Amino acid sequence: MRDLSLAVVNRTRPEPIQRLLEETVGGRTVDVSELDVPDASELDVPDASENLVVLLDGDEVVATSPLGALEEELLLVNSDLYVTGGKALGDVTLPAVIEALDEVPFRVRGYPASNSEKLPLIVISRYIEQLAWDHGSGRLRSSFQRLSRLDDERGTRDVYWTVGEADIDVHVYGVPDWVPPASFPGVVHAGYHGEFRTSWFVVFHADDADARTAALVAERVGDNEWDALWTFDDDRIESINRYIERAL
């Protein structure tokens, strides 16, 4: 059982940045704190001078990222950038401390309860789409709850047309409140009940053993509230892919 926490080392950035990190990533599963560390050797990291975010498992450093990287990719990013296409394929760099939170269950709330808790899931979703696009083969399975998001959200539409036109087997899932045209370069799976309504997943699976694969799986458990985790474990991703293929 991992005992994970995040800490900002020798913060000089404004206090609101610390609060944003706490609101976005901290809370029910991962505590976020601050550390003043005059000597970098105390944490066994190459540079603990200032504004370094460390992911700790107990007292052991698991991953590090500059606080500025989290600001650029997560804390100061509006989710509308993904909707409008401002954050497109190739634009996402996943901070190491976020990547290393794989297999950690999160419960997140959307607006109006929170403006930021869903952002890590949105970033991970685009990162997985980007992995598929970069690899150029394999299969990408994504659930939208409502298929109309592929029409209403320009950024989402552009991503799935671009990925689908590559040599990638694209499958999309959701309630058919809108049906993609025949020109859509993917397979549509539609339904009105159960996981078609309540699931949010983005799963990239490839038969190539050298491929970097990933999966985000979330389930709506309340009014705009989600239980979620992401994984980079190939066996688990294969199992998730197989379940979706058979169940939906």
C-alpha positions in Angstrom: 0.0 0.0 0.0 1.5 3.3 -1.1 1.5 6.3 1.2 1.6 9.1 -1.4 1.8 12.8 -0.9 2.9 15.9 -2.8 5.1 18.7 -1.5 6.3 21.9 -2.9 9.9 22.4 -1.9 11.1 25.9 -1.1 8.2 27.7 -2.7 8.7 31.3 -3.9 5.8 31.4 -6.2 2.7 33.2 -4.9 0.4 31.6 -2.3 -2.5 31.2 -4.7 -0.4 28.8 -6.8 0.0 26.6 -3.7 -3.8 26.7 -3.1 -4.5 25.8 -6.8 -2.3 22.8 -6.5 -4.0 21.7 -3.3 -7.5 22.2 -4.8 -6.6 20.5 -8.1 -4.7 17.4 -6.9 -5.0 17.3 -3.2 -7.9 16.3 -1.0 -9.3 12.8 -0.5 -6.4 10.7 -1.7 -3.2 12.7 -1.9 -2.2 15.3 0.6 -0.3 18.4 -0.6 2.0 20.4 1.6 5.1 22.6 1.6 8.7 21.8 2.6 11.5 24.1 3.4 14.7 22.2 2.6 17.9 24.2 2.7 20.0 21.2 1.7 19.0 19.3 -1.5 20.7 16.1 -0.2 18.1 15.8 2.5 15.6 14.8 -0.2 18.0 13.0 -2.5 17.0 15.1 -5.5 19.4 17.0 -7.8 18.0 20.4 -7.2 15.8 21.3 -4.3 16.6 25.0 -4.5 13.1 26.3 -5.0 9.7 25.6 -6.5 10.2 21.9 -7.0 7.2 19.6 -6.6 8.0 16.2 -5.2 5.9 13.1 -5.1 6.7 11.1 -2.0 5.9 7.6 -1.0 6.4 7.9 2.7 9.8 9.5 2.9 11.0 8.2 -0.5 11.0 10.6 -3.5 9.1 8.9 -6.4 9.0 11.7 -9.0 9.8 15.4 -9.3 8.5 18.2 -11.5 9.2 21.9 -11.6 6.2 23.8 -10.2 6.3 25.8 -13.4 5.5 22.7 -15.4 2.4 22.0 -13.4 1.3 25.7 -13.8 1.8 25.5 -17.6 0.1 22.1 -18.1 -2.5 22.0 -15.3 -2.9 24.8 -12.7 -3.2 27.8 -15.0 -4.9 26.0 -17.8 -8.6 26.5 -18.5 -10.4 23.3 -19.6 -12.0 25.4 -22.4 -8.6 25.1 -24.2 -9.3 21.4 -24.8 -12.9 22.1 -25.9 -11.9 24.8 -28.4 -8.7 23.2 -29.6 -6.3 25.5 -27.9 -4.6 22.4 -26.5 -4.3 20.1 -29.5 -2.5 16.9 -30.2 1.2 17.3 -29.6 0.7 20.2 -27.1 0.5 18.1 -23.9 3.5 17.3 -21.8 2.6 15.3 -18.8 4.4 16.4 -15.6 6.3 13.4 -14.0 4.5 13.8 -10.7 1.1 13.5 -12.4 2.2 10.6 -14.4 3.4 8.8 -11.3 0.0 9.1 -9.6 -1.1 6.2 -11.8 -3.1 3.5 -10.0 -4.3 6.0 -7.4 -8.1 6.3 -7.1 -9.4 9.8 -7.2 -12.9 11.2 -6.5 -13.3 14.5 -8.4 -16.1 17.0 -8.7 -16.9 19.2 -11.7 -18.4 22.7 -11.9 -19.9 24.3 -9.9 -18.6 22.3 -6.9 -15.0 22.6 -8.3 -13.4 24.5 -11.2 -10.2 22.4 -11.1 -10.6 18.8 -9.7 -11.5 17.4 -13.2 -8.5 19.0 -14.9 -6.1 16.1 -14.2 -8.5 13.7 -15.9 -8.9 16.1 -18.9 -5.1 16.4 -19.2 -4.6 12.6 -18.9 -7.4 12.1 -21.6 -5.6 14.3 -24.1 -2.3 12.7 -23.3 -3.6 9.2 -24.0 -5.1 10.5 -27.3 -1.7 12.0 -28.1 0.0 8.6 -27.3 -2.2 6.9 -29.9 -1.6 9.6 -32.5 2.2 9.5 -31.9 2.3 5.7 -32.1 0.2 5.6 -35.3 -1.4 2.2 -34.8 -3.4 0.2 -32.2 -6.9 1.1 -30.9 -8.3 4.0 -29.1 -11.6 3.5 -27.2 -13.2 6.7 -25.7 -16.5 7.3 -24.0 -18.2 10.7 -24.1 -21.5 10.0 -22.3 -23.1 12.1 -25.1 -21.9 11.6 -28.6 -22.9 15.2 -29.4 -19.6 16.3 -27.7 -17.9 15.1 -30.9 -19.9 17.8 -32.7 -20.2 20.6 -30.1 -16.5 20.6 -29.0 -14.3 21.7 -31.8 -11.1 20.5 -30.0 -12.5 17.1 -29.3 -13.9 16.8 -32.9 -10.5 17.8 -34.4 -8.6 15.2 -32.2 -10.8 12.3 -33.2 -10.9 13.1 -36.9 -7.1 13.4 -36.8 -6.5 10.3 -34.9 -9.1 8.3 -36.9 -7.5 9.3 -40.2 -4.2 7.8 -39.0 -3.8 4.1 -39.0 -5.6 3.8 -35.6 -8.7 1.8 -34.8 -10.9 4.4 -33.2 -14.1 3.5 -31.2 -16.3 6.1 -29.6 -19.1 5.4 -27.1 -22.1 7.3 -25.7 -25.7 8.2 -25.9 -26.7 8.9 -29.5 -28.0 12.4 -29.1 -26.0 13.1 -32.2 -24.7 10.6 -34.7 -21.4 11.2 -36.5 -21.6 11.4 -40.3 -20.6 8.4 -42.5 -17.3 10.2 -43.1 -16.3 9.9 -39.4 -13.1 7.7 -39.4 -14.1 5.5 -36.5 -16.6 3.0 -35.1 -19.6 4.4 -33.2 -21.1 2.4 -30.2 -24.3 3.9 -29.0 -26.6 3.1 -26.1 -29.0 4.8 -23.7 -28.4 3.0 -20.4 -25.7 2.0 -17.9 -22.1 2.6 -18.8 -23.0 4.5 -22.0 -24.3 7.2 -19.7 -22.1 6.9 -16.7 -18.6 6.0 -17.9 -15.7 8.2 -18.9 -12.8 6.3 -20.4 -9.9 6.9 -22.8 -8.0 3.7 -23.5 -5.1 3.2 -25.9 -4.2 -0.4 -26.4 -1.7 -1.8 -28.9 -0.4 -5.2 -29.8 3.1 -3.8 -30.2 5.0 -4.7 -27.0 7.1 -1.6 -27.4 4.2 0.8 -27.5 3.6 3.2 -24.6 -0.1 2.5 -23.7 -2.4 4.0 -21.1 -5.9 4.1 -19.8 -8.1 6.5 -17.9 -11.3 5.0 -16.4 -13.9 7.0 -14.5 -17.4 6.3 -13.4 -20.0 9.0 -12.5 -21.1 8.3 -8.9 -23.1 11.5 -8.3 -24.1 14.8 -9.9 -21.0 15.6 -11.8 -18.9 13.6 -9.4 -16.5 10.9 -10.6 -14.4 8.0 -9.3 -11.3 7.7 -11.5 -7.8 6.4 -12.0 -5.3 6.1 -14.7 -2.8 3.3 -15.5 0.2 2.6 -17.7 0.2 -1.2 -16.8 0.0 -3.1 -20.1 -1.8 -6.1 -18.6 -4.4 -3.9 -16.9 -4.9 -1.9 -20.1 -5.4 -5.1 -22.1 -8.1 -6.2 -19.6 -9.9 -2.9 -19.7 -9.8 -3.0 -23.5 -11.2 -6.5 -23.5 -14.0 -5.6 -21.1 -15.1 -2.6 -23.2 -15.0 -4.6 -26.3 -17.2 -7.3 -24.9 -19.6 -5.2 -22.7 -20.2 -2.2 -24.9 
